[in-house]
Amino acid sequence: MSEADKAYKAALEIIAQVKAAGEAEVRLDGDEFNALDRVPPELTALTSLNTLQLSGTRVSDLASLQACRDSTSPAHKSEVCGLLRSPNS
């Protein structure tokens, strides 16, 4: 398993923990996430999310979150989706 895959797996675990706890912050900025090169789309399920920390990662594209951008589904009402919506949405 590559370092990027290990970081992605760790990110999925953090997202699951945050979702279960109903927390509003996801921090993917420690040494464990330095090789993270993509954001898991599972972030869109975090309806209370208001902080996403990606400092020190290799993430340069949020395309994996684009599916929620134009959605009107209640399942896609997280802050992440709100940040991706255009100002005219």
Backbone atoms as SQL, in Angstrom:
CREATE TABLE atoms (id INTEGER PRIMARY KEY, chain TEXT, resi INTEGER, resn TEXT, atom TEXT, x REAL, y REAL, z REAL);
INSERT INTO atoms VALUES
  (1, 'A', 1, 'MET', 'N', 0.853, -1.174, 0.000),
  (2, 'A', 1, 'MET', 'CA', 0.000, 0.000, 0.000),
  (3, 'A', 1, 'MET', 'C', 0.903, 1.243, 0.000),
  (4, 'A', 2, 'SER', 'N', 0.620, 2.178, -0.868),
  (5, 'A', 2, 'SER', 'CA', 1.429, 3.394, -0.962),
  (6, 'A', 2, 'SER', 'C', 1.165, 4.313, 0.235),
  (7, 'A', 3, 'GLU', 'N', 2.037, 5.272, 0.431),
  (8, 'A', 3, 'GLU', 'CA', 1.861, 6.242, 1.520),
  (9, 'A', 3, 'GLU', 'C', 0.586, 7.057, 1.300),
  (10, 'A', 4, 'ALA', 'N', 0.287, 7.377, 0.038),
  (11, 'A', 4, 'ALA', 'CA', -0.935, 8.119, -0.269),
  (12, 'A', 4, 'ALA', 'C', -2.175, 7.290, 0.083),
  (13, 'A', 5, 'ASP', 'N', -2.133, 6.006, -0.201),
  (14, 'A', 5, 'ASP', 'CA', -3.256, 5.126, 0.132),
  (15, 'A', 5, 'ASP', 'C', -3.425, 4.984, 1.636),
  (16, 'A', 6, 'LYS', 'N', -2.314, 4.918, 2.363),
  (17, 'A', 6, 'LYS', 'CA', -2.375, 4.844, 3.822),
  (18, 'A', 6, 'LYS', 'C', -2.990, 6.127, 4.391),
  (19, 'A', 7, 'ALA', 'N', -2.588, 7.265, 3.849),
  (20, 'A', 7, 'ALA', 'CA', -3.131, 8.544, 4.307),
  (21, 'A', 7, 'ALA', 'C', -4.623, 8.644, 3.989),
  (22, 'A', 8, 'TYR', 'N', -5.024, 8.144, 2.826),
  (23, 'A', 8, 'TYR', 'CA', -6.440, 8.163, 2.432),
  (24, 'A', 8, 'TYR', 'C', -7.253, 7.290, 3.390),
  (25, 'A', 9, 'LYS', 'N', -6.727, 6.122, 3.704),
  (26, 'A', 9, 'LYS', 'CA', -7.412, 5.220, 4.631),
  (27, 'A', 9, 'LYS', 'C', -7.547, 5.881, 6.006),
  (28, 'A', 10, 'ALA', 'N', -6.498, 6.540, 6.457),
  (29, 'A', 10, 'ALA', 'CA', -6.541, 7.242, 7.736),
  (30, 'A', 10, 'ALA', 'C', -7.566, 8.379, 7.694),
  (31, 'A', 11, 'ALA', 'N', -7.648, 9.066, 6.564),
  (32, 'A', 11, 'ALA', 'CA', -8.630, 10.142, 6.405),
  (33, 'A', 11, 'ALA', 'C', -10.049, 9.587, 6.501),
  (34, 'A', 12, 'LEU', 'N', -10.287, 8.439, 5.880),
  (35, 'A', 12, 'LEU', 'CA', -11.612, 7.812, 5.970),
  (36, 'A', 12, 'LEU', 'C', -11.965, 7.486, 7.419),
  (37, 'A', 13, 'GLU', 'N', -10.983, 7.027, 8.173),
  (38, 'A', 13, 'GLU', 'CA', -11.218, 6.699, 9.580),
  (39, 'A', 13, 'GLU', 'C', -11.563, 7.952, 10.380),
  (40, 'A', 14, 'ILE', 'N', -10.844, 9.039, 10.138),
  (41, 'A', 14, 'ILE', 'CA', -11.125, 10.301, 10.832),
  (42, 'A', 14, 'ILE', 'C', -12.516, 10.801, 10.474),
  (43, 'A', 15, 'ILE', 'N', -12.861, 10.744, 9.200),
  (44, 'A', 15, 'ILE', 'CA', -14.180, 11.200, 8.759),
  (45, 'A', 15, 'ILE', 'C', -15.275, 10.387, 9.433),
  (46, 'A', 16, 'ALA', 'N', -15.092, 9.080, 9.534),
  (47, 'A', 16, 'ALA', 'CA', -16.075, 8.222, 10.200),
  (48, 'A', 16, 'ALA', 'C', -16.212, 8.592, 11.684),
  (49, 'A', 17, 'GLN', 'N', -15.098, 8.872, 12.331),
  (50, 'A', 17, 'GLN', 'CA', -15.123, 9.262, 13.747),
  (51, 'A', 17, 'GLN', 'C', -15.850, 10.593, 13.939),
  (52, 'A', 18, 'VAL', 'N', -15.546, 11.550, 13.068),
  (53, 'A', 18, 'VAL', 'CA', -16.181, 12.871, 13.146),
  (54, 'A', 18, 'VAL', 'C', -17.684, 12.740, 12.916),
  (55, 'A', 19, 'LYS', 'N', -18.061, 11.929, 11.941),
  (56, 'A', 19, 'LYS', 'CA', -19.481, 11.733, 11.649),
  (57, 'A', 19, 'LYS', 'C', -20.197, 11.094, 12.841),
  (58, 'A', 20, 'ALA', 'N', -19.600, 10.063, 13.411),
  (59, 'A', 20, 'ALA', 'CA', -20.214, 9.369, 14.553),
  (60, 'A', 20, 'ALA', 'C', -20.367, 10.294, 15.756),
  (61, 'A', 21, 'ALA', 'N', -19.416, 11.193, 15.941),
  (62, 'A', 21, 'ALA', 'CA', -19.446, 12.100, 17.087),
  (63, 'A', 21, 'ALA', 'C', -20.252, 13.370, 16.814),
  (64, 'A', 22, 'GLY', 'N', -20.632, 13.583, 15.554),
  (65, 'A', 22, 'GLY', 'CA', -21.386, 14.782, 15.196),
  (66, 'A', 22, 'GLY', 'C', -20.565, 16.051, 15.321),
  (67, 'A', 23, 'GLU', 'N', -19.266, 15.915, 15.171),
  (68, 'A', 23, 'GLU', 'CA', -18.372, 17.066, 15.304),
  (69, 'A', 23, 'GLU', 'C', -18.403, 17.932, 14.047),
  (70, 'A', 24, 'ALA', 'N', -17.830, 19.131, 14.160),
  (71, 'A', 24, 'ALA', 'CA', -17.884, 20.100, 13.073),
  (72, 'A', 24, 'ALA', 'C', -16.530, 20.366, 12.431),
  (73, 'A', 25, 'GLU', 'N', -15.498, 19.644, 12.845),
  (74, 'A', 25, 'GLU', 'CA', -14.155, 19.906, 12.342),
  (75, 'A', 25, 'GLU', 'C', -13.461, 18.610, 11.925),
  (76, 'A', 26, 'VAL', 'N', -12.848, 18.641, 10.744),
  (77, 'A', 26, 'VAL', 'CA', -12.019, 17.526, 10.273),
  (78, 'A', 26, 'VAL', 'C', -10.608, 18.065, 10.084),
  (79, 'A', 27, 'ARG', 'N', -9.675, 17.466, 10.795),
  (80, 'A', 27, 'ARG', 'CA', -8.268, 17.869, 10.712),
  (81, 'A', 27, 'ARG', 'C', -7.472, 16.745, 10.063),
  (82, 'A', 28, 'LEU', 'N', -7.042, 17.005, 8.855),
  (83, 'A', 28, 'LEU', 'CA', -6.215, 16.043, 8.109),
  (84, 'A', 28, 'LEU', 'C', -4.866, 16.703, 7.842),
  (85, 'A', 29, 'ASP', 'N', -4.282, 17.250, 8.888),
  (86, 'A', 29, 'ASP', 'CA', -3.085, 18.058, 8.713),
  (87, 'A', 29, 'ASP', 'C', -1.862, 17.568, 9.476),
  (88, 'A', 30, 'GLY', 'N', -1.922, 16.421, 10.106),
  (89, 'A', 30, 'GLY', 'CA', -0.760, 15.897, 10.817),
  (90, 'A', 30, 'GLY', 'C', 0.172, 15.138, 9.887),
  (91, 'A', 31, 'ASP', 'N', 1.273, 14.675, 10.465),
  (92, 'A', 31, 'ASP', 'CA', 2.260, 13.916, 9.686),
  (93, 'A', 31, 'ASP', 'C', 1.643, 12.720, 8.981),
  (94, 'A', 32, 'GLU', 'N', 0.650, 12.133, 9.605),
  (95, 'A', 32, 'GLU', 'CA', -0.033, 10.963, 9.042),
  (96, 'A', 32, 'GLU', 'C', -0.668, 11.260, 7.681),
  (97, 'A', 33, 'PHE', 'N', -0.916, 12.554, 7.411),
  (98, 'A', 33, 'PHE', 'CA', -1.625, 12.936, 6.187),
  (99, 'A', 33, 'PHE', 'C', -0.746, 13.664, 5.170),
  (100, 'A', 34, 'ASN', 'N', 0.547, 13.725, 5.404),
  (101, 'A', 34, 'ASN', 'CA', 1.439, 14.423, 4.472),
  (102, 'A', 34, 'ASN', 'C', 1.339, 13.898, 3.047),
  (103, 'A', 35, 'ALA', 'N', 1.099, 12.609, 2.873),
  (104, 'A', 35, 'ALA', 'CA', 1.032, 12.016, 1.535),
  (105, 'A', 35, 'ALA', 'C', -0.386, 12.031, 0.952),
  (106, 'A', 36, 'LEU', 'N', -1.354, 12.535, 1.713),
  (107, 'A', 36, 'LEU', 'CA', -2.741, 12.563, 1.222),
  (108, 'A', 36, 'LEU', 'C', -2.810, 13.402, -0.045),
  (109, 'A', 37, 'ASP', 'N', -3.292, 12.798, -1.123),
  (110, 'A', 37, 'ASP', 'CA', -3.314, 13.491, -2.409),
  (111, 'A', 37, 'ASP', 'C', -4.713, 13.677, -2.976),
  (112, 'A', 38, 'ARG', 'N', -5.719, 13.231, -2.235),
  (113, 'A', 38, 'ARG', 'CA', -7.108, 13.401, -2.676),
  (114, 'A', 38, 'ARG', 'C', -8.006, 13.413, -1.446),
  (115, 'A', 39, 'VAL', 'N', -9.131, 14.079, -1.580),
  (116, 'A', 39, 'VAL', 'CA', -10.068, 14.201, -0.470),
  (117, 'A', 39, 'VAL', 'C', -11.184, 13.179, -0.646),
  (118, 'A', 40, 'PRO', 'N', -11.459, 12.394, 0.381),
  (119, 'A', 40, 'PRO', 'CA', -12.542, 11.419, 0.271),
  (120, 'A', 40, 'PRO', 'C', -13.901, 12.096, 0.090),
  (121, 'A', 41, 'PRO', 'N', -14.699, 11.633, -0.841),
  (122, 'A', 41, 'PRO', 'CA', -16.020, 12.230, -1.047),
  (123, 'A', 41, 'PRO', 'C', -16.948, 12.017, 0.142),
  (124, 'A', 42, 'GLU', 'N', -16.583, 11.141, 1.059),
  (125, 'A', 42, 'GLU', 'CA', -17.383, 10.920, 2.265),
  (126, 'A', 42, 'GLU', 'C', -17.522, 12.190, 3.098),
  (127, 'A', 43, 'LEU', 'N', -16.682, 13.171, 2.846),
  (128, 'A', 43, 'LEU', 'CA', -16.802, 14.454, 3.546),
  (129, 'A', 43, 'LEU', 'C', -18.168, 15.094, 3.331),
  (130, 'A', 44, 'THR', 'N', -18.767, 14.831, 2.187),
  (131, 'A', 44, 'THR', 'CA', -20.057, 15.454, 1.886),
  (132, 'A', 44, 'THR', 'C', -21.174, 14.963, 2.794),
  (133, 'A', 45, 'ALA', 'N', -20.959, 13.873, 3.510),
  (134, 'A', 45, 'ALA', 'CA', -21.969, 13.355, 4.433),
  (135, 'A', 45, 'ALA', 'C', -21.912, 14.041, 5.797),
  (136, 'A', 46, 'LEU', 'N', -20.934, 14.891, 6.009),
  (137, 'A', 46, 'LEU', 'CA', -20.785, 15.566, 7.294),
  (138, 'A', 46, 'LEU', 'C', -21.604, 16.858, 7.285),
  (139, 'A', 47, 'THR', 'N', -22.828, 16.769, 7.728),
  (140, 'A', 47, 'THR', 'CA', -23.758, 17.902, 7.640),
  (141, 'A', 47, 'THR', 'C', -23.436, 19.029, 8.608),
  (142, 'A', 48, 'SER', 'N', -22.626, 18.769, 9.620),
  (143, 'A', 48, 'SER', 'CA', -22.268, 19.811, 10.587),
  (144, 'A', 48, 'SER', 'C', -20.879, 20.387, 10.350),
  (145, 'A', 49, 'LEU', 'N', -20.212, 19.953, 9.323),
  (146, 'A', 49, 'LEU', 'CA', -18.833, 20.358, 9.088),
  (147, 'A', 49, 'LEU', 'C', -18.728, 21.859, 8.846),
  (148, 'A', 50, 'ASN', 'N', -17.823, 22.518, 9.589),
  (149, 'A', 50, 'ASN', 'CA', -17.561, 23.926, 9.319),
  (150, 'A', 50, 'ASN', 'C', -16.075, 24.228, 9.195),
  (151, 'A', 51, 'THR', 'N', -15.218, 23.227, 9.486),
  (152, 'A', 51, 'THR', 'CA', -13.775, 23.409, 9.345),
  (153, 'A', 51, 'THR', 'C', -13.161, 22.155, 8.739),
  (154, 'A', 52, 'LEU', 'N', -12.397, 22.367, 7.679),
  (155, 'A', 52, 'LEU', 'CA', -11.655, 21.280, 7.044),
  (156, 'A', 52, 'LEU', 'C', -10.207, 21.725, 6.944),
  (157, 'A', 53, 'GLN', 'N', -9.333, 21.057, 7.663),
  (158, 'A', 53, 'GLN', 'CA', -7.920, 21.416, 7.694),
  (159, 'A', 53, 'GLN', 'C', -7.119, 20.418, 6.859),
  (160, 'A', 54, 'LEU', 'N', -6.470, 20.910, 5.806),
  (161, 'A', 54, 'LEU', 'CA', -5.676, 20.076, 4.894),
  (162, 'A', 54, 'LEU', 'C', -4.232, 20.536, 4.800),
  (163, 'A', 55, 'SER', 'N', -3.778, 21.368, 5.719),
  (164, 'A', 55, 'SER', 'CA', -2.412, 21.902, 5.676),
  (165, 'A', 55, 'SER', 'C', -1.389, 20.777, 5.667),
  (166, 'A', 56, 'GLY', 'N', -0.390, 20.929, 4.813),
  (167, 'A', 56, 'GLY', 'CA', 0.695, 19.966, 4.749),
  (168, 'A', 56, 'GLY', 'C', 0.397, 18.730, 3.919),
  (169, 'A', 57, 'THR', 'N', -0.792, 18.656, 3.340),
  (170, 'A', 57, 'THR', 'CA', -1.119, 17.514, 2.481),
  (171, 'A', 57, 'THR', 'C', -0.738, 17.842, 1.042),
  (172, 'A', 58, 'ARG', 'N', -0.920, 16.868, 0.174),
  (173, 'A', 58, 'ARG', 'CA', -0.668, 17.063, -1.253),
  (174, 'A', 58, 'ARG', 'C', -1.963, 17.297, -2.031),
  (175, 'A', 59, 'VAL', 'N', -3.047, 17.528, -1.323),
  (176, 'A', 59, 'VAL', 'CA', -4.343, 17.753, -1.978),
  (177, 'A', 59, 'VAL', 'C', -4.279, 19.066, -2.746),
  (178, 'A', 60, 'SER', 'N', -4.574, 18.982, -4.032),
  (179, 'A', 60, 'SER', 'CA', -4.572, 20.181, -4.869),
  (180, 'A', 60, 'SER', 'C', -5.844, 20.291, -5.696),
  (181, 'A', 61, 'ASP', 'N', -6.742, 19.338, -5.524),
  (182, 'A', 61, 'ASP', 'CA', -7.955, 19.295, -6.336),
  (183, 'A', 61, 'ASP', 'C', -9.103, 18.776, -5.466),
  (184, 'A', 62, 'LEU', 'N', -10.195, 19.484, -5.462),
  (185, 'A', 62, 'LEU', 'CA', -11.369, 19.064, -4.695),
  (186, 'A', 62, 'LEU', 'C', -12.449, 18.458, -5.594),
  (187, 'A', 63, 'ALA', 'N', -12.047, 17.965, -6.746),
  (188, 'A', 63, 'ALA', 'CA', -13.001, 17.403, -7.707),
  (189, 'A', 63, 'ALA', 'C', -13.834, 16.266, -7.126),
  (190, 'A', 64, 'SER', 'N', -13.282, 15.520, -6.169),
  (191, 'A', 64, 'SER', 'CA', -14.040, 14.413, -5.592),
  (192, 'A', 64, 'SER', 'C', -15.263, 14.900, -4.824),
  (193, 'A', 65, 'LEU', 'N', -15.304, 16.175, -4.517),
  (194, 'A', 65, 'LEU', 'CA', -16.454, 16.742, -3.813),
  (195, 'A', 65, 'LEU', 'C', -17.439, 17.413, -4.760),
  (196, 'A', 66, 'GLN', 'N', -17.144, 17.451, -6.026),
  (197, 'A', 66, 'GLN', 'CA', -17.977, 18.139, -7.006),
  (198, 'A', 66, 'GLN', 'C', -19.377, 17.565, -7.129),
  (199, 'A', 67, 'ALA', 'N', -19.563, 16.290, -6.811),
  (200, 'A', 67, 'ALA', 'CA', -20.882, 15.669, -6.955),
  (201, 'A', 67, 'ALA', 'C', -21.941, 16.400, -6.157),
  (202, 'A', 68, 'CYS', 'N', -21.558, 17.014, -5.065),
  (203, 'A', 68, 'CYS', 'CA', -22.544, 17.695, -4.240),
  (204, 'A', 68, 'CYS', 'C', -22.755, 19.139, -4.659),
  (205, 'A', 69, 'ARG', 'N', -21.905, 19.659, -5.502),
  (206, 'A', 69, 'ARG', 'CA', -21.916, 21.086, -5.805),
  (207, 'A', 69, 'ARG', 'C', -23.273, 21.610, -6.245),
  (208, 'A', 70, 'ASP', 'N', -23.911, 20.923, -7.159),
  (209, 'A', 70, 'ASP', 'CA', -25.183, 21.402, -7.689),
  (210, 'A', 70, 'ASP', 'C', -26.378, 20.639, -7.142),
  (211, 'A', 71, 'SER', 'N', -26.132, 19.749, -6.199),
  (212, 'A', 71, 'SER', 'CA', -27.199, 18.921, -5.664),
  (213, 'A', 71, 'SER', 'C', -28.132, 19.720, -4.769),
  (214, 'A', 72, 'THR', 'N', -29.412, 19.354, -4.803),
  (215, 'A', 72, 'THR', 'CA', -30.387, 19.926, -3.876),
  (216, 'A', 72, 'THR', 'C', -30.850, 18.871, -2.887),
  (217, 'A', 73, 'SER', 'N', -30.223, 17.703, -2.921),
  (218, 'A', 73, 'SER', 'CA', -30.570, 16.611, -2.021),
  (219, 'A', 73, 'SER', 'C', -30.244, 16.970, -0.584),
  (220, 'A', 74, 'PRO', 'N', -31.149, 16.632, 0.369),
  (221, 'A', 74, 'PRO', 'CA', -30.846, 16.882, 1.780),
  (222, 'A', 74, 'PRO', 'C', -29.561, 16.191, 2.236),
  (223, 'A', 75, 'ALA', 'N', -29.188, 15.114, 1.585),
  (224, 'A', 75, 'ALA', 'CA', -27.960, 14.397, 1.940),
  (225, 'A', 75, 'ALA', 'C', -26.716, 15.207, 1.596),
  (226, 'A', 76, 'HIS', 'N', -26.881, 16.213, 0.768),
  (227, 'A', 76, 'HIS', 'CA', -25.750, 17.035, 0.336),
  (228, 'A', 76, 'HIS', 'C', -25.876, 18.468, 0.842),
  (229, 'A', 77, 'LYS', 'N', -26.287, 18.632, 2.070),
  (230, 'A', 77, 'LYS', 'CA', -26.457, 19.962, 2.638),
  (231, 'A', 77, 'LYS', 'C', -25.323, 20.348, 3.578),
  (232, 'A', 78, 'SER', 'N', -24.217, 19.650, 3.506),
  (233, 'A', 78, 'SER', 'CA', -23.110, 19.958, 4.405),
  (234, 'A', 78, 'SER', 'C', -22.468, 21.285, 4.025),
  (235, 'A', 79, 'GLU', 'N', -21.684, 21.801, 4.957),
  (236, 'A', 79, 'GLU', 'CA', -20.932, 23.027, 4.700),
  (237, 'A', 79, 'GLU', 'C', -19.958, 22.840, 3.549),
  (238, 'A', 80, 'VAL', 'N', -19.421, 21.633, 3.392),
  (239, 'A', 80, 'VAL', 'CA', -18.503, 21.369, 2.288),
  (240, 'A', 80, 'VAL', 'C', -19.197, 21.664, 0.975),
  (241, 'A', 81, 'CYS', 'N', -20.418, 21.179, 0.828),
  (242, 'A', 81, 'CYS', 'CA', -21.162, 21.426, -0.414),
  (243, 'A', 81, 'CYS', 'C', -21.454, 22.911, -0.573),
  (244, 'A', 82, 'GLY', 'N', -21.785, 23.572, 0.516),
  (245, 'A', 82, 'GLY', 'CA', -22.045, 25.003, 0.462),
  (246, 'A', 82, 'GLY', 'C', -20.844, 25.781, -0.026),
  (247, 'A', 83, 'LEU', 'N', -19.668, 25.359, 0.380),
  (248, 'A', 83, 'LEU', 'CA', -18.454, 26.032, -0.055),
  (249, 'A', 83, 'LEU', 'C', -18.194, 25.836, -1.533),
  (250, 'A', 84, 'LEU', 'N', -18.664, 24.723, -2.081),
  (251, 'A', 84, 'LEU', 'CA', -18.414, 24.415, -3.489),
  (252, 'A', 84, 'LEU', 'C', -19.461, 25.001, -4.418),
  (253, 'A', 85, 'ARG', 'N', -20.613, 25.389, -3.887),
  (254, 'A', 85, 'ARG', 'CA', -21.675, 25.936, -4.735),
  (255, 'A', 85, 'ARG', 'C', -21.269, 27.310, -5.254),
  (256, 'A', 86, 'SER', 'N', -21.716, 27.598, -6.436),
  (257, 'A', 86, 'SER', 'CA', -21.419, 28.909, -6.996),
  (258, 'A', 86, 'SER', 'C', -22.254, 29.959, -6.263),
  (259, 'A', 87, 'PRO', 'N', -21.847, 31.227, -6.288),
  (260, 'A', 87, 'PRO', 'CA', -22.577, 32.278, -5.590),
  (261, 'A', 87, 'PRO', 'C', -24.011, 32.438, -6.086),
  (262, 'A', 88, 'ASN', 'N', -24.299, 31.998, -7.298),
  (263, 'A', 88, 'ASN', 'CA', -25.636, 32.141, -7.858),
  (264, 'A', 88, 'ASN', 'C', -26.543, 30.960, -7.583),
  (265, 'A', 89, 'SER', 'N', -26.060, 29.955, -6.825),
  (266, 'A', 89, 'SER', 'CA', -26.855, 28.759, -6.547),
  (267, 'A', 89, 'SER', 'C', -27.939, 29.063, -5.540);
